[in-house]
């Protein structure tokens, strides 16, 4: 299957500047293509990941991806998708983010072999450019009228846009021209909000290299969930690729909890499962949705890709322990990861009666309620039901000497840290 046909089956193409020309190019040779990310933070989130999954598909099809980390454009700020000016970061902070994103990219993508991913930084070819060269060599090629008509700029005219962010599309166009000239890049991939920037780059290439220059643009659709909300956002915020910001367990759970209406779409977008494998899972969604096999496959594929097989197994182990109530099978580190977002309390290490202990912590509102819940078997400590009102909680109950897990009812967990 040609890479373009595969992307069409996966419903991963929104716009192309020349569909026939790009198909002919990809069928005739190994193509260099690029996608960029600005270092506005020290980690990508899963929304950033979407176009880079496309780059990975091109790589697996024998093409040559280039990943651009915007050390220069990151100091300016892309106006896309924003209604206000971005706060400018210091050059030192931008460089820290560049280093972090570079390490993240190297972990996700193959960086050796014939079709290895090449990592570039646009700061390298813009840092020595002076304002006169910028205006004479590049500014002269851009029409203000055309720039104002771009969606990314037009959407900001009412709220206001600085010349700094207005000039962003010129810098991104320079990037495409540089990569076309020096890295043989003929295709830029981006989100649907990047269409104006991509077409500006193509215009600059043709003005500099001639109308016969073979360069193309391709965007992916805007990703929305079935309920119409933005993909990748939860009540707790973005889902980050950095395990320190979103733990592998939380990452796994995000995918495992995917709505039935979205799961096949996500399998097509994010995994490298074959057409036959995805269609088999689609059938499972239709006939046996309660088994959630498609969600499990999605969670496993994504956690393995972004983190590792080892961290995937850890996430599955935490999930299984919480489902079964076998809390003592977990290590202290796994408990800290699995209960990160659950109510947390602090207790001393002295021995206390369970009724007093629950009330003092605030897990129970009163001794009467505590006694009632214990008598009814509604309280579990580290997965073991407590029925005796005389039970004492000691430091020996703490898993790894650190944590005691209290479950009240079927689903209300609390994490108690001993200090």
C-alpha positions as CSV (number, residue, x, y, z in Angstrom):
1,X,0.0,0.0,0.0
2,X,1.4,3.4,-1.0
3,X,2.0,5.7,2.0
4,X,-0.7,8.1,0.7
5,X,-3.2,5.3,0.4
6,X,-2.4,4.2,3.9
7,X,-2.9,7.8,5.3
8,X,-6.2,8.1,3.5
9,X,-7.4,4.8,5.0
10,X,-6.4,6.0,8.4
11,X,-8.3,9.3,7.6
12,X,-5.1,11.2,8.5
13,X,-5.1,13.7,5.7
14,X,-6.9,17.0,5.8
15,X,-5.4,19.1,3.0
16,X,-2.8,18.6,0.3
17,X,-1.3,21.3,-1.9
18,X,-1.0,18.9,-4.8
19,X,-2.4,15.4,-4.2
20,X,-1.5,14.0,-7.6
21,X,2.0,15.4,-7.5
22,X,2.7,14.1,-4.0
23,X,1.5,10.6,-4.9
24,X,3.7,10.6,-8.0
25,X,6.7,11.8,-5.9
26,X,6.3,9.2,-3.1
27,X,5.9,6.4,-5.6
28,X,9.0,7.4,-7.6
29,X,11.6,8.0,-4.8
30,X,12.4,8.1,-1.2
31,X,11.3,11.6,0.0
32,X,12.7,13.8,2.7
33,X,9.9,15.5,4.7
34,X,9.7,17.5,7.9
35,X,7.5,18.6,10.7
36,X,8.4,21.1,13.4
37,X,7.7,21.8,17.0
38,X,8.5,24.9,19.0
39,X,10.1,24.5,22.4
40,X,7.4,26.4,24.4
41,X,7.7,23.8,27.1
42,X,10.1,21.0,28.2
43,X,7.8,18.2,27.0
44,X,5.4,17.5,24.2
45,X,1.9,16.4,25.0
46,X,-0.1,13.9,23.0
47,X,-1.7,16.6,20.8
48,X,1.8,17.4,19.6
49,X,2.4,13.8,18.8
50,X,-0.2,13.5,16.0
51,X,1.9,14.9,13.0
52,X,5.0,13.1,14.3
53,X,3.2,9.8,14.1
54,X,2.7,10.6,10.4
55,X,6.4,11.2,10.0
56,X,7.0,7.8,11.6
57,X,4.7,6.2,9.1
58,X,6.6,7.8,6.2
59,X,9.8,6.6,7.9
60,X,8.5,3.0,8.0
61,X,7.6,3.3,4.3
62,X,11.2,4.1,3.5
63,X,11.1,7.9,3.4
64,X,13.5,10.2,5.3
65,X,12.0,12.4,8.1
66,X,13.5,15.6,9.4
67,X,12.3,16.9,12.8
68,X,12.8,20.6,13.3
69,X,12.9,21.9,16.8
70,X,12.3,25.7,16.7
71,X,15.0,27.2,18.7
72,X,14.4,30.4,16.8
73,X,10.6,30.4,16.2
74,X,10.2,29.3,19.8
75,X,11.6,32.7,20.9
76,X,8.9,34.5,18.8
77,X,5.6,32.5,19.4
78,X,3.3,31.0,16.8
79,X,0.0,32.9,16.8
80,X,-1.9,29.8,15.6
81,X,-4.8,28.8,17.9
82,X,-4.2,31.7,20.2
83,X,-6.2,34.9,20.8
84,X,-3.6,36.7,22.8
85,X,0.2,37.3,22.7
86,X,2.4,34.5,24.0
87,X,4.7,35.4,26.9
88,X,8.2,35.5,25.6
89,X,10.7,33.1,27.2
90,X,14.3,33.8,27.9
91,X,16.9,32.4,25.5
92,X,18.2,30.2,28.4
93,X,14.7,28.7,29.0
94,X,14.2,28.1,25.3
95,X,17.5,26.3,25.1
96,X,16.6,24.1,28.1
97,X,13.3,23.2,26.3
98,X,15.2,22.5,23.1
99,X,17.5,20.0,24.9
100,X,14.5,18.3,26.6
101,X,12.5,18.0,23.3
102,X,15.6,16.7,21.5
103,X,16.0,14.0,24.0
104,X,12.3,13.1,23.8
105,X,12.5,12.9,20.0
106,X,15.6,10.7,20.0
107,X,13.7,8.3,22.3
108,X,10.6,8.1,20.1
109,X,12.2,7.9,16.7
110,X,14.9,5.7,15.1
111,X,18.0,7.9,14.6
112,X,20.3,5.5,12.7
113,X,20.0,3.6,9.5
114,X,19.5,4.6,5.9
115,X,16.2,6.5,6.5
116,X,17.2,7.8,9.9
117,X,15.4,10.8,11.5
118,X,17.5,13.9,11.2
119,X,17.1,16.5,14.0
120,X,17.6,20.2,13.1
121,X,17.3,23.5,15.0
122,X,16.2,26.6,13.0
123,X,18.3,28.7,15.4
124,X,21.3,27.5,13.6
125,X,20.5,29.2,10.3
126,X,18.8,32.3,11.7
127,X,21.0,33.4,14.6
128,X,23.5,35.3,12.3
129,X,20.9,36.9,10.1
130,X,20.7,40.7,10.6
131,X,17.5,42.7,10.1
132,X,18.6,44.2,6.8
133,X,19.2,40.8,5.3
134,X,15.9,39.6,6.7
135,X,14.0,42.4,5.1
136,X,15.9,42.5,1.7
137,X,16.3,38.7,1.2
138,X,13.0,37.5,2.6
139,X,10.6,40.3,3.6
140,X,10.4,41.6,0.0
141,X,8.9,38.2,-1.1
142,X,5.9,38.5,1.2
143,X,2.7,40.5,0.5
144,X,1.1,42.1,3.5
145,X,-2.3,41.6,1.9
146,X,-1.7,37.9,1.5
147,X,-0.3,37.5,5.0
148,X,-3.4,39.3,6.5
149,X,-5.7,36.9,4.6
150,X,-4.1,33.8,6.2
151,X,-6.5,32.3,8.8
152,X,-3.8,32.2,11.5
153,X,-3.5,36.0,11.2
154,X,-7.0,36.9,10.3
155,X,-8.3,35.3,13.5
156,X,-6.2,37.6,15.5
157,X,-6.9,40.9,13.9
158,X,-9.8,41.8,16.2
159,X,-7.9,40.9,19.4
160,X,-4.6,42.3,18.2
161,X,-1.3,40.8,17.0
162,X,2.2,42.2,17.4
163,X,4.6,42.4,14.5
164,X,6.6,39.7,16.3
165,X,4.0,37.1,16.0
166,X,2.8,38.5,12.6
167,X,6.3,37.7,11.3
168,X,6.2,34.1,12.5
169,X,5.0,32.8,9.1
170,X,8.0,34.4,7.4
171,X,10.4,32.6,9.8
172,X,8.7,29.3,9.2
173,X,8.8,29.9,5.4
174,X,12.5,30.5,5.7
175,X,12.8,27.1,7.5
176,X,11.1,25.3,4.6
177,X,13.3,27.1,2.0
178,X,16.5,26.2,4.0
179,X,15.5,22.6,4.4
180,X,14.6,22.4,0.7
181,X,17.9,23.8,-0.3
182,X,20.2,22.0,2.2
183,X,18.3,18.8,3.3
184,X,16.5,17.9,0.1
185,X,13.2,18.3,1.9
186,X,10.2,18.3,-0.4
187,X,7.2,17.9,1.9
188,X,6.1,19.7,5.1
189,X,3.6,18.0,7.4
190,X,1.6,19.9,10.1
191,X,-1.7,20.3,11.9
192,X,-4.6,21.9,10.1
193,X,-3.8,25.2,11.8
194,X,-0.5,25.3,10.0
195,X,-1.9,25.4,6.5
196,X,-1.2,29.1,6.1
197,X,2.4,28.8,7.3
198,X,3.0,25.8,5.0
199,X,1.6,27.5,1.9
200,X,3.7,30.6,2.7
201,X,6.8,28.4,2.7
202,X,5.9,26.9,-0.6
203,X,5.3,30.4,-2.1
204,X,8.8,31.4,-0.9
205,X,10.4,28.3,-2.4
206,X,8.9,29.0,-5.8
207,X,9.9,32.6,-5.7
208,X,13.5,31.7,-4.9
209,X,13.8,28.4,-6.8
210,X,11.4,28.8,-9.7
211,X,7.8,27.7,-10.4
212,X,9.0,24.2,-11.3
213,X,10.3,23.5,-7.8
214,X,8.8,20.3,-6.5
215,X,7.7,21.0,-2.9
216,X,4.5,20.0,-1.2
217,X,2.4,20.5,1.9
218,X,0.1,18.2,3.8
219,X,-2.0,18.7,6.9
220,X,-3.8,16.4,9.3
221,X,-7.4,16.9,10.5
222,X,-8.2,18.7,13.7
223,X,-8.6,16.0,16.3
224,X,-11.8,16.3,18.3
225,X,-13.4,13.7,20.6
226,X,-16.8,12.3,19.9
227,X,-18.4,14.7,22.4
228,X,-16.9,17.7,20.5
229,X,-14.2,18.6,23.0
230,X,-10.5,18.9,22.2
231,X,-8.5,15.8,22.1
232,X,-5.7,15.3,24.6
233,X,-7.2,17.4,27.4
234,X,-8.6,16.0,30.6
235,X,-10.0,17.5,33.8
236,X,-6.4,17.3,35.2
237,X,-4.9,19.1,32.2
238,X,-2.8,17.9,29.2
239,X,-1.4,14.4,28.8
240,X,2.3,14.8,28.6
241,X,4.9,12.5,27.1
242,X,7.3,13.2,30.0
243,X,6.8,10.5,32.7
244,X,7.5,13.0,35.4
245,X,4.5,15.2,34.3
246,X,2.1,12.4,33.3
247,X,3.1,9.0,34.8
248,X,3.1,5.9,32.6
249,X,0.1,4.6,34.6
250,X,-1.9,7.8,34.0
251,X,-0.8,7.7,30.4
252,X,-2.0,4.1,30.0
253,X,-5.3,4.9,31.8
254,X,-6.0,7.9,29.5
255,X,-6.0,5.6,26.4
256,X,-7.7,2.7,28.2
257,X,-10.7,5.0,29.1
258,X,-11.2,6.0,25.4
259,X,-14.9,6.3,24.4
260,X,-16.1,3.5,22.1
261,X,-17.0,6.1,19.5
262,X,-13.3,7.3,19.4
263,X,-11.2,4.2,19.8
264,X,-11.1,3.0,16.2
265,X,-10.2,6.5,15.0
266,X,-7.4,6.6,17.6
267,X,-6.1,3.1,16.6
268,X,-5.8,4.4,13.0
269,X,-4.2,7.6,14.0
270,X,-1.8,6.6,16.7
271,X,-0.9,2.9,16.4
272,X,1.1,0.9,13.8
273,X,-1.3,-2.0,13.9
274,X,-2.2,-3.3,10.4
275,X,-5.5,-2.6,8.6
276,X,-6.6,-6.2,9.4
277,X,-5.8,-5.9,13.1
278,X,-7.7,-2.7,13.4
279,X,-10.7,-4.0,11.5
280,X,-10.8,-7.0,13.8
281,X,-10.7,-4.7,16.9
282,X,-13.5,-2.6,15.3
283,X,-15.6,-5.7,15.1
284,X,-15.0,-6.3,18.8
285,X,-16.2,-2.8,19.6
286,X,-19.4,-3.5,17.7
287,X,-20.1,-7.0,19.1
288,X,-18.4,-7.1,22.5
289,X,-17.8,-3.5,23.7
290,X,-17.9,-4.6,27.4
291,X,-14.6,-6.4,26.9
292,X,-12.9,-3.2,25.8
293,X,-10.3,-5.1,23.8
294,X,-9.8,-2.1,21.4
295,X,-9.1,0.2,24.3
296,X,-6.6,-2.3,25.8
297,X,-4.8,-2.6,22.5
298,X,-4.7,1.2,22.1
299,X,-3.3,1.7,25.6
300,X,-0.7,-1.0,25.3
301,X,0.5,0.2,21.9
302,X,0.8,3.8,22.9
303,X,2.4,3.2,26.3
304,X,4.9,0.9,24.8
305,X,5.8,3.4,22.0
306,X,6.1,6.5,24.2
307,X,7.6,4.9,27.3
308,X,8.8,1.2,27.1
309,X,7.8,-2.4,27.5
310,X,8.9,-2.3,31.1
311,X,6.8,0.8,32.0
312,X,3.8,-0.7,30.1
313,X,4.0,-3.8,32.3
314,X,4.2,-1.6,35.4
315,X,1.1,0.4,34.3
316,X,-0.8,-2.9,33.6
317,X,0.3,-4.3,37.0
318,X,-1.0,-1.2,38.8
319,X,-4.2,-1.3,36.9
320,X,-4.8,-4.9,37.7
321,X,-4.0,-4.5,41.4
322,X,-6.4,-1.5,41.7
323,X,-9.1,-3.5,39.9
324,X,-8.7,-6.6,42.0
325,X,-7.9,-4.9,45.3
326,X,-4.6,-6.7,45.6
327,X,-2.8,-3.6,46.8
328,X,0.0,-5.4,48.6
329,X,1.3,-6.8,45.3
330,X,2.5,-3.2,44.5
331,X,5.7,-1.6,45.4
332,X,5.8,1.8,47.2
333,X,6.9,3.5,44.0
334,X,4.0,1.9,42.1
335,X,1.5,3.0,44.8
336,X,2.8,6.5,44.6
337,X,2.3,6.5,40.8
338,X,-1.1,4.8,40.8
339,X,-2.6,6.9,43.6
340,X,-1.0,10.2,42.5
341,X,-4.4,11.9,41.8
342,X,-6.3,10.3,44.7
343,X,-7.0,12.1,48.0
344,X,-3.9,12.1,50.1
345,X,-3.5,12.3,53.9
346,X,-0.5,12.4,56.2
347,X,-0.3,10.4,59.4
348,X,2.3,9.8,62.1
349,X,3.8,6.4,62.7
350,X,2.4,5.8,66.2
351,X,-0.1,3.0,66.7
352,X,-3.7,4.0,66.8
353,X,-7.2,2.5,66.9
354,X,-8.6,2.4,63.4
355,X,-11.8,4.4,64.4
356,X,-9.7,7.2,65.9
357,X,-7.2,7.1,63.0
358,X,-9.9,7.4,60.3
359,X,-11.6,10.3,62.0
360,X,-8.4,12.2,62.8
361,X,-7.3,11.9,59.2
362,X,-10.7,13.2,58.0
363,X,-11.4,10.0,55.9
364,X,-14.5,9.5,58.2
365,X,-16.6,12.5,59.4
366,X,-17.3,11.0,62.8
367,X,-16.6,8.0,65.0
368,X,-20.2,6.9,64.7
369,X,-19.9,6.8,60.9
370,X,-16.5,5.1,61.1
371,X,-17.9,2.4,63.4
372,X,-20.8,1.9,61.1
373,X,-18.7,1.5,57.9
374,X,-16.2,-0.9,59.7
375,X,-19.1,-3.0,61.0
376,X,-20.6,-3.2,57.5
377,X,-17.3,-4.2,55.9
378,X,-17.0,-1.0,53.9
379,X,-13.4,-0.2,55.0
380,X,-10.4,-2.0,53.6
381,X,-6.7,-1.4,54.5
382,X,-4.2,-2.2,51.8
383,X,-6.9,-4.3,50.0
384,X,-7.9,-6.3,53.1
385,X,-11.4,-5.7,54.6
386,X,-11.5,-4.6,58.3
387,X,-14.4,-5.8,60.4
388,X,-13.1,-5.4,64.0
389,X,-13.6,-2.1,65.8
390,X,-10.6,-2.9,67.9
391,X,-8.2,-3.1,64.9
392,X,-5.0,-1.0,65.4
393,X,-3.1,0.7,62.6
394,X,0.7,0.5,63.1
395,X,3.7,1.5,61.1
396,X,4.1,-2.2,60.1
397,X,0.9,-1.7,57.9
398,X,2.7,0.7,55.7
399,X,3.7,-0.7,52.3
400,X,7.4,-0.1,51.8
401,X,7.3,1.7,55.1
402,X,5.6,4.7,53.4
403,X,2.0,4.2,52.4
404,X,-1.3,2.8,53.7
405,X,-4.2,2.6,51.2
406,X,-7.7,3.0,52.6
407,X,-10.7,2.0,50.5
408,X,-14.1,3.2,51.6
409,X,-17.0,1.5,49.8
410,X,-16.2,0.1,46.3
411,X,-14.3,3.0,44.6
412,X,-13.3,5.6,47.2
413,X,-9.6,5.2,47.7
414,X,-7.3,7.4,49.9
415,X,-3.6,7.4,50.1
416,X,-2.1,7.8,53.6
417,X,1.6,8.8,53.8
418,X,3.4,8.0,57.0
419,X,5.8,10.6,58.2
